Amino acid sequence: MVHIIIFSAVAGICGMGFGGLVSAMLLKRPSENMVCWLLSFAAGVMVSIVCFGLIPEAFKLAGMAVSVSGLIFGVFIIRVLNYLVDKITITRKENLRIHSTHEELYHESQLIHNPAKILRSGIIILLAISLHNIPEGIAIGAGGSYNFNLGAVLALMIAVHNVPEGMAIAAPLLAGGVNKWKVVFLTSLSGATTLLGGLVGILLGSISSFAVAISLSAAGGAMLYVVFGEIMPQSIIMTKNRTASMVTLCGMIVGLIVAQI
């Protein structure tokens, strides 16, 4: 159990925090396109995690029917949660389906442009960002409780994925004038929910191999929804070319290489 907690901390807190630190130290104020490329690369790594890590293991444990059901369940859960976040953070005059900037995509515009509501906005942004890290933690917890090597590989892949995502999340905060050390702290804190997901995964993984399979496939469905329902559409809209897709493919290749290490 201790090793799973360590895996979750490294993947979430360290991965996201390191990405925020890189942005704070090197990138300063990256362009809109760079943010989209970072997110696209992270999306590609996430697809590799699902396709080459989570789903094959779920198939081995419980077969196709259970794995597909878990995928659908994961998509449904994350869709409902994202809808609730949108309802809280976006006004009636705004389009709920298409975000024109990465600040809107990650619900950061209030934090940057409305200092009078900094506390409430901070809670909202942490909720929105942290939401995507919970299923990753569940995958680490369930996979690690079933097989040590599987948990280690998943943690490594998720950590690789979280670095560019942390950089992308830190970018608009830096552009909005937030202190760089506060940005590093916020990005690290946003990865802390990976620990929560890891604990949930441990509980589920200790029940049975069937529960492990459901956990892995549901986490996979949640990740795929984030990639194809949020990151990729917004990246293509903002860059208006195929570069985001090519960067995503590069991320998939890197994820595949990491999975085979």
N, C-alpha and C positions, 0 to 999 in steps of 0.2 A: 504493500500500500504506500509506503514512504517513497519508493522509486516512482510511482505513478504521479504523486504530488509534485515531485521534483521535475518529472517530465512536463507536466502541465505548466509549472511555473516558468520553465525555460522556454517552452513554446509560446506561451502567452505574454507574460510580463517582460521577459528578456527580449523576445522577438520584436514585439511592438515597441518597447522602450528603445532598443537599438536602432530601429527604423526612425523613430522620432529624434534620436541623438544625431544620426547621420544628416537628417534634414536640417537640424538646428546648427550643426557645425559646418556643413559643406554647402548645402543648397540654398540656404537663406530664404530666397523668394522664388521658388521654381515656377515655371510657366504652367499654364493650363494643360498644354499637351503633355508635359512631363508627368504631371499628376495622373493623367489618364493612362499613360504608359506604365507607370508604377502599379496602378490598380489592375491593369490588364495582365501584367506579368504575374502579380499575385493571384489573379483569377486562373491563369494557366496552371500554376503550381497546385491550386486547390482542385482543379479538375483531375490532375494526376493523382492527388491523394485519394480521391473518390474512386477513380477508375482502376488504379493499380494497387490500391491499399485496402480501402474499406469494402467495396463490393465483392472482390474475389474472396475475401475472408468470410463475408456474410453468406456467399454461395456455398462455401465449404461446410459451414456450420448448420445451415438450415434450408438450403435449396433456393430455387428461383422464386417461387411464390412468396415466401416470407421476405426475401430481399426486396422484391418489387413493391410489396405492400409497405415495407419500411420506408422505401424511397418516397412513395406517395405521401405517407404520413408526415415525413420530414418536410416535404414541400408545403404541405397544408399548414403545419404548425408555424413555420417561419413566415409564410404569407400572412397569416392572421396577425402575428406579432408585429410585422412591419406595417400592416394596415393600421393597427392601433397607434403606432408611433407616428405615422403620417397624420392621423386624425388629430393628435395632440399638437403637433408642431407646424402644421400647414393650415393657413387660413382658407376660407371658402373661395376667395378670389384667386387663389393659386391653383395651378394644374396639379392634380394628385398623381398623374401617371408619368409625366415627363419633367425631369429636373434640368434646368438650363445650365447649372454650374455644379461643381463638386461640393460646394458648401451646402447647397440645397439637398444634394444626394445624401450627404451625411448629417443633415439637419444642423449645420453649423452656423447658418447665417445669423441667427439670433445671438449666438455667443459673440460674434465679431461685431455686429452692428447695433446692438442694444445693450450697452453696459449697465443700464438701470435694472435689467433683469438677469444679471450675470449668474446669480445662484441658481435660479430656475432653469436658465439656459444650459448651465453646466451640467445639471442633473439630466436634462434631456439629451444632450450630446453624448454623455457617458452611457445612457441607456441605449441610444441608437447604435453606437459603435460596439459596445460590449455585447449586444444582441448576437452579432455574427460570430463571436468567439465561443459562445456556450456550446454549440454542437461540435466544435472542434475539440473542446475539453471532454465532452461525452465520448467522442471517438477514442481519444487517448486513454481515458479511464476504462472503458469497456474493452478496448483492444489490449491494454496493458495487463488487466486482470485475467485475461484469457491466455496471453502469451507475452512474455517479457520483451522479446525481440520485436513483435508487432507494435507494442506500445512505444518502444524506442524509435522505430522507423517513422511511425506516425508523428511523434513529437518533433523529430528532426525536420520532416517535410513541412509540418505546420509552422515551425519556427522560421524556415526559409520563406514560406508564404507570408508570414506576419511582418517581416522586415520591410519589403516594399509597401505593404499596406500601412504600416506605421509611418513611413515616409510620406505617403500620400495624405494621410489624415493630419499629419503635423503641418503640411505645407500651407493650407489656408489659414491655420491659426497663426503661423509666423507672418504670413502676408497681412493678417489683421492686426499685427502689432503686439501679440501676446509674447511675454518674456520667454526666451528660448528654454530656460530651465523649467518653467511651468509647462511648456509644451511637452518636454521630455517626460515630466511627471504625469501629465494627462494621458499621453499615449501609453505609458507603462501601466497606468491604472486601468485603461480600457482593456488591457489584456488580462487583468486579474480575474475576470469572469471565466477564463479558461480553467482556473482552479475549481470554481463552482461546478462547471461542466464535468471536470475530471472526477469530482466526488460523486456526482450523479452516475457517471459511467461506472465507477467502482461498485456502487450499490447494485446497478443493473447487471453488471458482469458477474457478480457473485451469486446471482440467482440460478442461472442455467446458460447453456450454450445458445438456446433459443433467444434468451434475453440479450445476449451479446450480439447475436445476428441482427435483431431488431434495432438495437442501439447503433450499431455500425451503419446499417442501411439508412436509418432515419437521419443520422448525422450527415450521411452522404447526400440525401435528398435536400436537406437544409442548405448544404454548401452549394449544390448545383443550382438551387433557386437563387442564391445570392449572386452567383456568377452570371447565369443566363437571364435572370429576371431583373438584375440591377446593374452590376458592374459593366458588362459588355454593351448593353443598349446605350447606357449613358456615355461610355467611352467613345463609341462610334458616333453618337450625336455630337459630342463636343469636339472631336478631332476631325470629323467629316472626311475621313479617308480610311484605308485598310490597314494603316499602321498598327492600330490597337489590336486587330486580329492577329497580325504577324507576331507582335510582342506576346500575345497570349499563347501562341504556339511555342514560342521560345520558353515560356514559363512551363508549359507542359513537358517539354523535353528535359528541362532542368529537374522537374519533379520526378520524371521517370528515372533519371540518372541517380538521384538521391535515393529513390526507392530500392535501387539495385545495389546500393553500397553495402 
